[in-house]
Amino acid sequence: PGEKIPPERVLVEQFQVSRVTVREALRNLQRSGLITVRRGVKAGAYISELTSEPITENFQNLIQMGRIDYSHLIDARLYIEPRAAEMAAKYRTDQDLRRLETLLQKAETLVSESRRQARLLNVSFHCEVAKITKNPIIVFITESITQSYSALIIDRTRDILSSAQVRKFIDEHRDILDSIIKQNSAEAYEKNRRH
């Protein structure tokens, strides 16, 4: 990530293809999120840090086309998130625990200011747990599922959920975190599954 790709003329010579072919390839790489094109002083194409954005975009397209719905995303969560919590309980570090604790503290603080912001932050708990697994596939899929449904679900239920109910969701995450702290992987799995 951050490395500059050779200029078009060099790629044309290196691959023995036309400039049009190189430009189309670069556009495809950019669309896929694999490169970033910069203008100005540091102009050029650079290797991007890989993110879950292309997967999220695909999920959102599938939702818009009616190929999947939110029940599919929630079902996928049931397969992924409990296992991620189970693995996190085994492999967590003190730094991981501090990061999760800080996230939940911020979410609790936000409840009185903005239930929506508190919920958005609280939902990211699952993404942070997934990061502990050190498995980029689990991280990318968890982030994509979370990003695909959370904002819409949170907006749709904004007027339905009270501050107490939002705090209950945060408390459920605290229960999962307690199991991760104790390194009780079976308990972390089960608490996450019920949540």
C-alpha positions in Angstrom: 0.0 0.0 0.0 1.2 3.5 -0.9 3.6 2.3 -3.6 3.4 4.2 -6.9 2.6 2.3 -10.0 4.9 3.0 -13.0 3.6 5.7 -15.5 1.4 4.7 -18.4 4.2 4.8 -21.0 6.3 2.4 -18.9 3.3 0.0 -18.5 2.6 0.2 -22.3 6.2 -0.8 -23.0 6.4 -3.4 -20.3 3.2 -5.3 -21.3 3.4 -4.5 -25.0 -0.2 -3.2 -25.1 -1.8 0.0 -26.2 -2.2 3.1 -24.0 -6.0 2.6 -24.2 -5.6 -0.9 -22.7 -3.4 0.4 -19.9 -5.9 3.1 -19.1 -8.8 0.7 -19.0 -6.9 -1.6 -16.7 -6.1 1.2 -14.4 -9.8 2.3 -14.4 -10.8 -1.2 -13.5 -8.2 -1.4 -10.7 -9.4 2.0 -9.4 -13.1 0.9 -9.5 -12.2 -2.3 -7.6 -10.5 -0.2 -4.9 -7.1 -1.6 -5.6 -5.5 1.6 -6.6 -6.0 5.3 -6.0 -5.3 7.9 -8.7 -3.9 11.2 -7.4 -3.6 14.6 -9.2 -1.3 17.4 -8.5 2.3 17.3 -7.2 2.3 13.6 -6.4 0.2 12.7 -9.4 0.0 9.0 -10.4 -1.6 5.7 -9.5 -0.8 4.3 -6.1 -1.6 0.9 -4.5 -4.5 1.3 -2.1 -4.8 -0.1 1.4 -7.3 -2.9 1.0 -10.7 -2.3 2.6 -14.1 -3.9 2.7 -15.6 -1.2 0.5 -15.8 -3.3 -2.7 -17.5 -6.1 -0.8 -19.9 -3.7 0.9 -20.7 -2.1 -2.5 -21.5 -5.6 -3.9 -23.8 -6.4 -0.9 -25.6 -3.0 -1.3 -26.0 -3.7 -5.1 -27.4 -7.1 -4.4 -29.9 -5.6 -1.8 -31.0 -2.9 -4.4 -31.5 -5.6 -7.0 -33.6 -7.6 -4.6 -31.2 -10.6 -4.7 -30.6 -10.5 -1.0 -32.4 -8.8 1.9 -31.6 -7.8 5.5 -32.6 -11.2 6.8 -29.8 -12.8 4.7 -27.3 -10.3 6.2 -28.5 -11.1 9.8 -28.4 -14.8 9.0 -24.8 -14.4 7.8 -24.0 -12.6 11.1 -25.1 -15.7 13.0 -22.5 -17.7 11.1 -19.6 -15.3 11.4 -19.8 -13.1 14.6 -20.2 -15.8 17.2 -17.1 -17.7 15.8 -15.2 -14.4 15.7 -16.0 -13.8 19.4 -14.9 -17.3 20.2 -11.6 -16.8 18.4 -11.2 -13.3 19.9 -11.4 -14.9 23.4 -8.5 -17.1 22.5 -6.2 -14.6 20.8 -7.0 -11.2 22.4 -4.3 -8.9 23.7 -4.5 -6.3 26.4 -4.4 -3.7 23.7 -7.5 -5.4 22.0 -9.3 -5.3 25.3 -8.6 -1.6 25.8 -9.8 -0.8 22.3 -13.1 -2.7 22.9 -13.6 -1.1 26.3 -12.9 2.4 25.0 -15.4 1.8 22.2 -18.2 0.8 24.6 -17.4 3.7 26.9 -17.8 6.1 24.0 -21.0 4.5 23.0 -22.4 4.8 26.5 -21.4 8.5 26.6 -23.1 9.1 23.3 -26.5 7.7 24.3 -27.6 10.9 26.0 -26.3 13.1 23.1 -27.3 11.0 20.1 -28.9 7.6 20.2 -28.1 7.2 16.5 -24.4 7.9 16.9 -24.3 5.7 20.0 -25.8 2.8 18.0 -23.5 3.3 15.0 -20.5 3.2 17.3 -21.9 0.3 19.3 -22.5 -1.8 16.1 -18.8 -1.4 15.2 -18.0 -3.5 18.3 -18.5 -6.6 16.1 -16.0 -5.3 13.5 -13.4 -4.6 16.3 -13.9 -8.2 17.6 -13.4 -9.5 14.1 -10.1 -7.7 13.9 -8.8 -9.7 16.8 -9.0 -12.8 14.7 -6.3 -11.4 12.4 -8.2 -13.0 9.5 -8.8 -10.4 6.8 -11.6 -12.3 5.2 -13.6 -12.4 8.5 -12.8 -8.7 9.0 -13.9 -7.7 5.5 -17.1 -9.7 5.6 -18.0 -8.5 9.1 -17.4 -4.9 8.1 -19.3 -5.3 4.9 -22.3 -6.9 6.5 -22.3 -4.3 9.3 -22.0 -1.3 6.9 -24.7 -2.7 4.6 -27.4 -2.9 7.2 -26.6 -0.9 10.3 -27.2 2.7 9.1 -30.5 1.8 7.4 -31.8 -0.3 10.3 -30.7 2.3 12.8 -32.5 5.1 10.9 -35.6 3.0 10.5 -35.8 2.2 14.2 -34.6 5.7 15.4 -38.0 6.6 17.0 -38.8 3.2 18.2 -35.8 2.5 20.5 -35.4 4.3 23.8 -32.1 5.3 25.4 -32.7 2.4 27.8 -33.0 -0.1 24.9 -29.8 1.3 23.3 -28.0 0.9 26.7 -29.3 -2.7 26.7 -27.5 -3.4 23.4 -24.3 -1.9 24.8 -24.7 -4.1 27.9 -25.0 -7.2 25.7 -21.7 -6.2 24.1 -20.2 -5.7 27.6 -21.3 -9.3 28.4 -19.5 -10.6 25.3 -16.4 -8.5 26.2 -16.4 -10.0 29.7 -16.2 -13.5 28.2 -13.4 -12.3 25.9 -11.6 -10.8 28.9 -11.9 -14.2 30.8 -10.7 -16.0 27.6 -13.8 -18.2 27.8 -14.3 -18.9 24.1 -17.4 -21.1 24.5 -19.1 -18.5 26.6 -18.1 -15.7 24.1 -19.5 -17.8 21.2 -22.8 -18.4 23.0 -23.3 -14.8 24.3 -22.7 -13.5 20.8 -25.0 -16.0 19.2 -27.8 -15.0 21.6 -27.1 -11.3 21.1 
